[in-house]
C-alpha cells in the first residue's frame, strides 16, 4: 500500500489528508482558535463533587468545567473496580493534576484522568505505573515478548515508570527507543517541576501541534512522502524529524506548485462529499449517513443497481461494496461512539458472514480502537468506534438556524394555520383596531392565494381587518402579529 500525507497550513488552521492509492482516507483539521485538548496536562481545581454520580467537575480554564469519574482516578482500583468513593478522595477547592483524555464534545465538557500518559513516537510513558504493556495491534506472541525484553534491557536501572510499546516500535532500533525514553522522561521532569509552583488552571504540558503529531503518530513504513505547502512549517517539521524521527526526515517535502495542494489531489471535493448525508456507490447503490447525539446510523440501499444474476446476488454485491465504503467514511468523517449499520437484508448466512468479514477487513486499516458485533436479530450490525475528538461535520458545520438541526421545515400551509389560530387567540385578548401579519414571502403568498378564503372568514368572524406584510429576513417558520 502506498500512502501519502498532505499538509495544508494557513495562519488560521492546519489540515491533514491521508491518501492511500490516490484516495483520501482520513482528514484532520486543527484550528488555531480551537486546538484540541487531548493529551494536555493541567493543574485543575475541583469545583464540585457529585457523590451520586461518583464524579467531579474540574475547572481547567475552559468555557465548561471538565468531567472526572472516580474510575479515572489513578491508584483507586481494586480487582478492576473503584475502591474508595470519590467524596473521600476529592474536596471542593482542591488542586489536582489532570490530563485530558477526551475533547469537549457537543454540550459535554472534556473528560479527564489523573493517570498521566505521554506519547512518544515508539512508546507511551506512564510515569505513575511500573509495568510494560504492548499495543494490541502487535498480535504475534513471540514478537510481543521480544519487544518487552528489548525495552527492559534499554531502561536505566533507576527507572520507576511504566511504558506501552506502540505498533511502530516493531521496526525501531535500540538507539531510537533509547532517544524516545530520554525524551519522554525529560517531558515528565518538566511537568513535575512546573506543577510544584503552578497556580490553579495552569497548563503544565501541551501536546504537539497537528503537523508535528503527523510525524509522531501517522507516519509508518508504507508512508511514501509527506507534502507540506508552508515553508515555515516544513522547516519546523524537518528540525523535529532530524531530532526525534531521523528516518522520516527525507520523506518530508515542501510543495511549491502553483495549484493548491488539496485541489491537486481532489481533497477539497472529498471534504464537501464527506459533509453530505448521501454517499453514492460505484455500482449505483448508495448510503444514507445520519449523525445524532446518541449514535450514528448508516443505511445501505441498492438504488439503481441491477447488475447481479439474481436479486440476492445484487443485494450481496451492493453490501460488499458498501462495507468498503462505510469503513472509509467512518475514518474520513471521524465518526465515533455507537454506530449502527443497516445492510440490505440477506437471506443466506454465507452472504452475511462474507459481508461481515469484508467489513472487518476494511476496518482493520483504521488507527482508532473499535469493536464490531455480528448481525443482530433485526439484521443490523452494531459497532463502537472510540471518540476522542469532534467529527468532521461538527468541526466544519453548525446546526441550521432555520430548522435547528431537524433537517425539515414546517410547510407554508402549516405556518398559515398556526397564524390563524394565533390571530383568533389574540383577538379575544386584545381590542385592537386592526391586526397585521408579518411573515415570509412564501407564507404571505399562500394567504393571498390558497388560504385567502380562510383569512377572510376569520377577519369577518373577529370583526377586525387583517393586513399582510412580507418580511424578507424571516424564514418560513417565523411570523409576528402586530396590533394596530
FENNOR-V100412 format. One record per pair of residues at least 4 apart in sequence whose C-alpha atoms are under 6 Angstrom apart, sorted by the first residue. I is the first residue (numbers start at 1). J is the second residue. Records with the same first field share a line. If there is no record, write none. Layout:
I = J ; J
This chain:
2 = 20 ; 21 ; 222
3 = 19 ; 20 ; 223 ; 224
4 = 19 ; 223 ; 224 ; 225 ; 226
5 = 17 ; 18 ; 226
6 = 16 ; 17 ; 226 ; 227
7 = 15 ; 16 ; 228
8 = 14 ; 15 ; 229
9 = 14 ; 230
12 = 32
13 = 30 ; 31 ; 32
14 = 29 ; 30
15 = 28 ; 29
16 = 27 ; 28
17 = 26 ; 27
18 = 24 ; 25 ; 26
19 = 23 ; 24 ; 25
25 = 328 ; 332
26 = 331 ; 332
27 = 332
30 = 35
31 = 35
37 = 103
38 = 100 ; 101 ; 102 ; 103
39 = 100 ; 207
40 = 99 ; 100 ; 205 ; 206 ; 207
41 = 98 ; 99 ; 204 ; 205
42 = 97 ; 98 ; 202 ; 203 ; 204
43 = 96 ; 97 ; 200 ; 201 ; 202
44 = 58 ; 59 ; 60 ; 95 ; 96 ; 97 ; 200 ; 201
45 = 58 ; 59 ; 93 ; 94 ; 95 ; 200
46 = 58 ; 92 ; 93 ; 94
47 = 57 ; 58 ; 92
48 = 56 ; 57 ; 92
49 = 56
50 = 54 ; 55 ; 56
51 = 87
54 = 70 ; 86
55 = 68 ; 69 ; 70
56 = 68
57 = 65 ; 66 ; 67
58 = 65 ; 66
59 = 65
60 = 201
61 = 201
64 = 109
65 = 109
66 = 109 ; 110 ; 111
67 = 111 ; 112
68 = 112
70 = 86
71 = 82
72 = 113
73 = 114
74 = 114 ; 115
76 = 82 ; 83
77 = 81 ; 82 ; 83
78 = 83
98 = 113 ; 114
99 = 112 ; 113
100 = 111 ; 112
101 = 111 ; 112
102 = 110 ; 111 ; 388
103 = 110 ; 388 ; 389
104 = 108 ; 109 ; 110
117 = 125 ; 126
118 = 124 ; 125
119 = 124
120 = 124
121 = 216
122 = 166 ; 168 ; 169
123 = 164 ; 165 ; 166
124 = 163 ; 164
125 = 163
126 = 161 ; 162 ; 163
127 = 161 ; 162
128 = 161
129 = 161 ; 162
130 = 161 ; 162
131 = 162
132 = 162 ; 163 ; 164
133 = 164
134 = 164 ; 165
135 = 165 ; 166 ; 167
172 = 176
191 = 204
194 = 198
208 = 212 ; 213
213 = 217
214 = 218
215 = 219
219 = 223
225 = 251
226 = 251 ; 252 ; 253
227 = 253 ; 254 ; 255
228 = 254 ; 255
229 = 254 ; 255
230 = 234
237 = 241
238 = 249
241 = 245 ; 246 ; 249
242 = 246 ; 249
262 = 267 ; 268
263 = 268
270 = 274
275 = 393
277 = 288 ; 289
278 = 287 ; 288
279 = 286 ; 287
280 = 286
281 = 285 ; 286
283 = 305
284 = 303 ; 304 ; 305
285 = 301 ; 302 ; 303 ; 305
286 = 301
287 = 299 ; 300
288 = 298 ; 299
289 = 297 ; 298
290 = 296 ; 297
291 = 296
292 = 296
295 = 338 ; 339
296 = 339
297 = 339 ; 340 ; 341
298 = 341
299 = 342
300 = 343 ; 344
308 = 313 ; 314
320 = 355
322 = 326
323 = 359
324 = 362
327 = 362 ; 363
329 = 333
330 = 334 ; 335
333 = 391 ; 392
334 = 391
335 = 391
336 = 385 ; 386 ; 387
337 = 384 ; 385 ; 386 ; 387
338 = 384
339 = 383 ; 384
340 = 381 ; 382
341 = 380 ; 381
342 = 380
353 = 357
369 = 386
370 = 384 ; 385
371 = 383 ; 384
372 = 383
373 = 382 ; 383
374 = 381
375 = 379 ; 380 ; 381
376 = 380
390 = 394
393 = 397
399 = 404 ; 405
400 = 404 ; 405
403 = 407 ; 408 ; 409
412 = 443
426 = 430
432 = 483
433 = 484
434 = 464 ; 465 ; 484
435 = 466 ; 482 ; 483 ; 484
436 = 466 ; 467 ; 468 ; 481 ; 482
437 = 468 ; 481
438 = 469 ; 470 ; 479 ; 480
439 = 470 ; 471 ; 479
440 = 470 ; 471 ; 472 ; 474 ; 476
441 = 470
446 = 450 ; 451
447 = 451 ; 452
448 = 452
459 = 463 ; 464 ; 465
474 = 478
